[in-house]
Amino acid sequence: MRVGLIMPPNESGSRWKSYEVREGIPYLYGTNEPYTGGSQDSVDSHIFRNIWNRPFIGDGCFINPSEGFPDEDFDVIFLVNESQSDPSDFVNSIKRKYPLPILIGTTKEAIPGLKKNTGQGVHVGLGYLGNFYKMCDTAAIQFDQTVCDKLSEEIGMKIYSLPMNYKIEEIRKKYKTDSPPSRKILAGTTDWADRGYGKCLEFCNYLANKYDYTVVENVGNRSWDEWLKIIDDVDFVVNTDTQHRLGQLTIECIALGTPHIGGLSDTVLNMIPEWATNDTEKLEEIFLHVKDNGYEKSEEHYKELVSRYSFQSVENQLAEILKEIS
């Protein structure tokens, strides 16, 4: 199965060039030059983050339209369009160049339902994602089925749940160590004002002062490599993000066996629901329990993570979606 990923140039950023995957290794498209993406999104030139993992299914490729559309024999193309403008020109340009593949509308980072297009654009009131999805053959997003069902009802078409494939085992093998407790807490919330970083840092400092820990702040332009090493080093990651997002940090913490407490991410809500809260009194209770008893379900959570996000699992789920719509 040849899988493509295409999004408008303004959504891929200047550092993302067209690349193709051969035997699990990404190369600049049409060359033998290994492609690394960006330091905040890849390590070892082949372990990628988030949406950039989709082309690794079936050794596919990412196409940046600013570099032109190459001749390709795709079976499936994941299309991303998070702009609130009319997506018709973008989708139609893909259909003209690649008329045969199944087009799957998806998202890179957008939270379904967070933003609405209530202006004078196409299909007023359906929401900007709905406008886009209806132009594709189907839609599949990385959020759980409950979110997908609500979105399906809102926009009037079936939205499938397809977890984001991650190289979980490779991340664990490269970064997990058996180092002694560091007595460090990572303030894991993204340092954006509207995500609640200030409150997260305040709570982490409270725990650190009360229980004799040191706080590691989530600031600076760290590489993903540096970030994963920090997650492995700290004893706790506290994340009180106020938005319901995928939960990349939750995935990384579970992969490395570091307790991730707090937040409303899709991953924590589904895999560790008892820790999915931003209530600081409850979070302190969780913190104390883990401090005194250890991360009791670490291996259980890791096995579930592999079952949900491994490449083989996601590829099997994609095959089931394609079978259902065929």
N, C-alpha and C positions, 0 to 999 in steps of 0.2 A: 504494500500500500504506500503510494507516494503522497506525502502530506506537505502542503504548503502553508505558510503563514504570511499574510500581507496586511499592511496597515498604511495609512497615509504618511508621507514623509515627516510631517510636523508632529506625528505621534510616536515616531520611532527614535527621535533624537539624532543629533549629528553623528554620534559615535557608532550607531548601528548600521552596518553595511549589509548588503545582500550576502548571505552565507548558505552553504549547503553542508549537510551532514553525511559523512561516509564512514561506515563501520563505527559509528558513535563519536566521531571526531568532526568538529566544525571547521570548514575551510572557507576562505573568501570565495564567493561564487565564481565558478569557472576556472579556479586556480588550484594549485597544490599548497598554497600558503595557509598554515593554520590560523584560525580566526579566534580571537580572545574576547570579543565583545568589549565590555567596559570593566574596569577593576571593581566597580561596585556591584557587578552582576555576574561575575564569573571567577572561577579559580581553576588552575591547571589546564586552561585552554579548552576544557570540555565539560566542566560542571557549571551549568547555567542556573539562573534564577527565574522564577515566575513564568511569564508567557513565552520567554525565549527558549523554553524547553519543548514547546509543541513541535518544532521541526525535527526533534530527535526521534519522534515516533516514525518508525519505518524509514529512517534515513531520508528525511525530507529537506526542505530549505525555507529560508526566510527571504522574501523579496521586498526590497525597498524601491517603490515605484520611481523615485527620483533617479535611479540608475537604469531604468527601463525594464520592460517585461520580457524575460528570456523565453524561448520556446521550451515548454515543459509538458510532461505527460502526467499531470496531477490526477489523483483519484479523489482527494479531499483538499479543500482550501479553508483554513480558518481565517476569517476576515474580522479585523478590528476597526471600529470607527467610533470614537468617543466624542466627536464633535457634536455640538447641538445644531449644526447647520444641516441642510438637506443632503443626505448621503447618496442621492441618486447617481450623480456623476461618477463618484468613486466606485460604487457597486457595478454600474453598467460598464465601466472601463474594464473591470475584471471579467465580466461575463463575455464581453466581446473578444478578449484575448484568450480566455480559457472557458469555452462554452460547455465542456463536458463534465468537469468535476462537480461534486456536491459542495455547495458553499455553506459553511457553518458560521453564522454570526456569533461573535463572542466578545469578551471584554478583556482589556489589559489590566486595568486597575479600577475601573468605574464600579461604584456600588449601585446595584439595581435599586431604583426608587429614590436615590439620594437627590437627584436632580430631575426636574421635569421641564419639558419644553412646552410652555403655555403661551408662547408668542404666536406669530402669524405664519409659522413654518408649515411644512407638509404634515398632514394628519394631526392637526392640532388636538392636544389632550391625551394622545397615546403615550407620550413620553419619548424622548429622543432615541432611547435604545429600541423601543418598539418600532419606530419608523424604519430603523436600519434592519432589524431582524426580519421584518416582513418582506424585505427585498431579497433575503437569502433563502436557501432551500429549507434550512432549519436553524436552530440556535442552541448553543450549549455553553454554559458558563461554569466557573469553578466553585460556585456556592452550592450549599446543600439543597436537597430536593424540596424542603419546605420553602426556601426562598424562591426556588424555580417555580413551584406551584403557584405562589402568590403572584409572581411576575407573569406567569402564563395567563392567569385569570384577568390580570389588569390589561394586558395588551391583546389578548384574544388569539394566542397561538401557543403551541407546546414549546416549552423551554426545558431542555435537558440539563441534568447535573453531570458535569464531567470534571472530576478533581484535576488539579494541576500536577502533571507528572514531575517528579523530582528524583534526582540520583541520591536517594536517602542513604543507601548502604555505603556509597563512596564518600559522602560527607562524614558519615560516622567513622569510617575506617581512617580517614585522613586527619580528623580533628579531635576525636574523643580520646582523652587521656585518663589515667588513673591517678591524677595529681591529688595531693591532700587538700582538705578544705582550705579555702583562701580567706574566708570570712569577708567576702565581697558580695554586694548586691548591685546588679545592673538595673538602672532606671531605663526600662526598655521602650517606653512609649516614644513614638516619633516626635522629634522636637519641633512640632508645628503647634502654634497657639490653639488652633481649633481641635486638636487631638488630645488636649489635656496633659501635656508634658509637665507643666509647672506643678500641677497637683501630684503627678506621679513622683516627681523629684522630691517634693515636700514630704510625701509619705515614706519614700525610701530613706530620706535623712532621719525621719522620726524613728524608723526601725533600726537604722544603723546606730543612732545615739543611744537608744534604749537597750539594744542587745549586743553592742560592741562589734559592729560591722563597718566596713568602708563602702562608700557608694561610688560606683563607676557611672559617670554621666554619659548620656547618648548625645554627644556633641561632636562636631568636627566631621571632616569628609573622609571617614574611614573606608578602606577597601573591604570587600566582602571577606577576604582572607583574614584581615585583622578582626573583623566583627565576629566571625566564627570562633576564633581563638579566645576572644573575650568571653563569649557564651560558655565555652568549655571551662574557662578558668574560674568564673564566679560560682557562688553557691546557690544563688537565686536570681531569677529574672522577674522583676515586677513590672507588669504592663497594664496600665489603666486606660488604654486607648478608648475613647468614647465612641468610635465608629466601628460598625460591623463590616470588617474587611476580611480578606482571605485568611490572614494570619501567618505570613511568612516566618515571623519571629517564633511563633508557636511551633511550627514545623521544625525549625532549626534547633530549638531547645529540646524537643522530644528526641530528635535524632541524636543529640549529644548527651542526653541523660541529665539535663539541667532542669530543675523544676521551674515551670513558667506559671506564675499565678496572676490572675486578674485579666481584665479585658473582655471584649465582646466579639472576638474574631470568630470566623466560621469554624476554624480548626479547634479552638478551645471549647466552643459551644458544643461541638459534636464529639470530641474526644475526651475532654476533661470538664464536663459541665459543672461539676461540683466546685471547680476553681474559676468559673466564668462569672465574675462579679467585680464591680468597682467599689463595693461597700468596704471601706477601710477597716471597719471592725471585724468583718468576716475575713478579710485578707490577712489581718494580723493573726487570727485564729489558725488559718491555714499555714501561715509562715511558721508559727510556733509548733504546730503538729509535725511539719516536715523537718524542722530544725531538730526536734526531739526524736523523731522516728525514722528519718530518712525518706527518700523518694520511693515509697513502697511499691508503686505501680509502674516504675520506670520501664522495665522490660515489657510489661503488658502494653503500655502505651506505644512503645517502639514497634512492637509487632503489628499493632493496629495501624500505625502510621505507614508502615511498609505496605500493608494490605490495601490501604486507601490511596496512597500517592506514588507507589512504585510504577515504573514505566510499563511493566507487564500488566499490572492491574488496570491502568488507565487505557492502555491499548485494547484490552479485552472489553472495557466499557464502551469505548468508541466503536468497536466492531458491533456491539449489541445495538447501539443507537443507529448505526448505518443499516443494520438488518431490519430494524423496526420501521425506518422511513422508506425502505426500498419497495 
